[in-house]
Amino acid sequence: MPDTRDTSSSMPFDAVLFDCDGVLVDSEPITGAVLRDMLEERGWKLSHEDVMRIFVGKAVKDESALIEAQTGKPLTPEWFAEFWQRRNARLSAELLPIPGAPEAVRRIFAAYNGRIACASGADRGKIELQLRKIGIYDCFEGRYFSGHDQPRSKPYPDVYLAAAKALGVDPKRCAVVEDTVTGATAGVAAGATVFGYNPGGLGHSGTADLLAVGVHRVASSMEEIADWLT
């Protein structure tokens, strides 16, 4: 467990909470491609751009009503099991870190004496797979949290509140790192100070959109995020 003593008085916050997809790992294009293929198999044909626009930052299970309305078919447990299997196989083979994310995480981990956590809307299996794949699982072991395990997922604050509670830190003394409006809204609702990450391109919310929901500042690199927080 992290050292919870107040040994980081020089740090601007008491803990740092990271989103996962789009902040630590470049997973959205991979997951989006699998989802696009499986929706097309059900009769809903979307472009890659459409999938990214509609689903980035959201848990697929939370969009079940939309998918069922468009396809006319229920999303069964068997469909989700196949989606997770196909998604995880692609992630295991192809996933890369967000540029500079592993270095930024280790720098912040050291500066905050381990008082960091990962708070994601994804399922726990996906979070662990991804953290291990990019070599930073040791920084988050025992401190990664899934919106699937909470009463409500993002944009509600539950997963961030759970992470802060587990670290023994007031959410108002936490920094949150997010790249989507959905996640940033959750961090702001938790009372944290939210820092946005937007390198440009598909898969991340725009800077203006992030600022509009209460993000404090927006960086174009993870190195910049680390500079602000340490």
N, C-alpha and C positions, 0 to 999 in steps of 0.2 A: 504494500500500500504506500501511497505517497506520503511524504513528511508533511503533516498538516500544521506544524508550528509556524508562527509568523516570522519566517526567515527571509521574506522577500519584500521588506518594507520599501525598498527602492523601486519595486515593480509597480506599474500603474494600476494593476488589478491583482486580485487574490488567486484567480484561476483563469484558464483559457479553455474554451469549449469549441471544438471544431465540428463542423459538418463533415461528411465524408465524400459523397459523390459530387464531383466538380470542384472540390476544395483540396482534397488529398489525392484523389484518384480520377483519372480521365475515363470514367466508366459510362457516362451518359450516351456517347455515340454507340457503344457496344450494346448496352441494354436496349437502346432505342431501335437498333437494327433487328434485334431478336423480336421485340414487341411488334415492330412493323410487319415482319414476316408472319407472325402468328395472327395478327389482326387481318392481314390479307387472306390468310387461309380460312378465315371466318367470313370473308366477304366485304370487309371494310378496308379499302385500298387507300393508303396515305403515302405521301412523300416523306422522305427522311426529315425534311424541314417541318412538315406538319406534325410529325411525331414529337420532335424536339419542342416545338412551340406548345403543344397541348399537354405533354406529360412530364417535361423536365421539372424536377423539384417536387414531384408528387409520387406517392406510393400507388402502384398500379391497382392495388386492392381498393383504394379510396376512389378510384375512377370506374369502379365496376358498373355503376348505373349508366354512365355515359357509354361505355363499351357495349353493354347489353342492349341499350337503345339503338345503337348504330348497327349492330350485327344481328339483332333479333334472337340471340342465343345466350343462355345463361353462362356465367363464368363459374364452372364447377371446381371443386377441389382438385380434380384430375387435371383440369386446364392449368391451374396455378402450379401444380407440381411439375408439369411439363415445361411451363415457362421458366420456372426457377432452375430446372435441370439444364435446359438449353442456354439460359443466361449464364449460369455458373460455369458451364463448359467453355463458353466464349471468353468469359472474364479470366478464367484460369490460364487460357492460352494466350490472350492478347493484351491484358490490362497493363497500362503504364501509369506511373505517378503523374500528377500535375507537376510541371516543371518547377523545381525548387522546393516542393512540398516536404520531402523527407528531411532535407537540411533545415528547413524552417521549423519543423516539428521538434527535431532534436535540440535545436537552439532554444526554443521556448520551453521544452521539457526541462532542460538544465537550468534555465533562468528561474523557473517557478518551482524548482525542487519536486518535479513530478506532478504538480497540481494542474494536470490537463486531462481532458476527456474527449471522447468522440460521441456526438449525439446526432444520430442519423434517422431519417424516415424509413430507411431500408430495414429488411429483416436481419436478425443477428448473424445468421449464417453468411449472408453476403458481406456484412461489415467485417467479420473476422477473416473471410477469404481475402478480401481486398487489402486489409491492413497487413496480413501475412505476405501477400503477393509483392507488395512494394517495400517490405522489409522494416516496417515500423510497428509491428504488433507489440513488441516489447515496451514501447512507450505508452500503450493504451491497455495492456493486459489488465483485466478486472475493472476497466473504466471505459467501456464502450456501451452505448445505450441505444435501443431501437424504439422507434415510434410504434412498432407493432406490439410492444409490450406495455404500452401506456393506454389510458382510457381514450385519448385522442392523439392523433399524429399531427405533424406540422400541417397547417399554419398555427395550430394551437401550441402553447408553450410547454406542454407536459414533459416532453423528452428533455428539454433544457432544465426544467425545474428538477427532474429526477437526477440529472447529472450533477447539478450544483449541490443537491442534498447529499449525494453519495460522497462528494468531496468535502462536505462540511463547510461549504462556502455560501454566503449570501448571494443569490442570483444577481443582485444589483452591483456586486463587486466582481462580476465575471465579464470577460470579453468573449464574444462569440464571433466566429469567422464563418461567413455564409456567402453563397454565390447566387442564390435565387430569391425572388420576392417571397415565395412560400416559406422558405427557411428563415429569412430575415424577419418576416412578420412574427414567426414563433419566438425568435430571440428577443425582439423588442417587447413582445407581450410578456416574456419572462422577467423583464426589467433589466436585462443585460445591456451592455454597450456593444453594438453590432458593428463589425468591420466587414465591408464587402470585398469580394474578389471578383474582378471582371477583366479577363485578358482580352475580351472581344471574341466575336464569333458565336456560333451556335452552342447551346448548352449552358449558357450563363445569362442571367437577367442583365439588362442594360444598367449603366451607372445611374441614369436619371430615375429609373424605376426603383432601384435599390434605395437611393436617397429619399425618394418620395414616401417610402414606408418606414423611415426613421433610422436608416443606416447612418452611422456617424461619419465614416470616411470610406472611400472605395479605392482599392489598390489594383494595379494591373499585374503585380507579381507577388509571389509568396515571400520573396525576400523583403519586399516593402512591408508586408504584414509583420514579419519578424522584427524589422527595424522599429515599427511603431510600438510593439508590445514588449520589447526588452530594453 
